[in-house]
Amino acid sequence: MRAHLVIECGKRGSVCLKGRSTMKGGSEMKTFLVSFLMLCTAMSVQAAGLDEMLRSLGGTPKGSQSSSDDGTTAAGLKEALAVGTENAVRSLSKPDGYFGNELVKILMPEKLREVGDVLRKVGYERQVDEFVLSMNRAAEKAAPQAASIFGDAIREMTFDDARKILSGGDTAATDFFREKTHDRLYAAFKPVISSSMDKVGTTKSYKDLIGKYESLPFMGSQSFDLDHYVTNKALDGLFLVVGQEEKKIRTDPAARVTDLLKSVFGGK
């Protein structure tokens, strides 16, 4: 077979044939041309399908939408925690933040409650009240220490942490904070509380009260780590208020003060 044939394929599989062939072998040539045209047509269809697929995806790689959603969720949760912890720290740091809130007010230690009751009955009610007030003032003085520690915990939070918190209970984030920050908070609070109680005379008042109690007939000696007690009570109150703030954001639309919070928590 002799043939002079030029085959040009354009865009979208368009085909242009130029040339001629001899009659000899003409059937073979027809078969070849038909097969070639079918191949070009298939390639064109595949190319069109690929274009449509890319347009439908908007050029977005597979999985990137999920990554974007995860990023928005994590950012929204971190913003919620920042808002909640900031509100909690602010409310407890102000005068009467602890003392004026019956839910977190630091009372006479249970071990010493009998001491307080006895002293009130024998004319030392004012001293007992001042002692209780001074413990709460020390906690209020220490509360601002929590801000930076909570901030560090939020920055260190992983996507997995965020998903667990978002799908958890009403205080899942507070539980996360308790686990991640309690020891650091204790270490930061205790020296501030100890120093504050020394300055305002809490420790001296405590020793005076205990001395008065022990001087009464039939009353035994008392020993108590006051700094440890006030620090733990201050942290219990802090986590309780953080938990309240978390519940507000999860359940109260008015507490979602930014668009991101509304986006992440609005559907919950």
Secondary structure, 3 states (H helix, E strand, C coil): CCEEEEEEECHHHCEEEEEEECCCCHHHHHHHHHHHHHHHHHHHHHHHHHHHHHHHHCCCCCCHHHHHHHHHHHHHHHHHHHHHHHHHHHHHHCCCCCCCCCCCCCCCCHHHHHHHHHHHHCCCHHHHHHHHHHHHHHHHHHHHHHHHHHHHHHHCCCHHHHHHHHCCCCCHHHHHHHHHHHHHHHHHHHHHHHHHHHHHCHHHHHHHHHHHHHHCCCCCCCCCCHHHHHHHHHHHHHHHHHHHHHHHHHHCHHHCCCHHHHHHHCCC
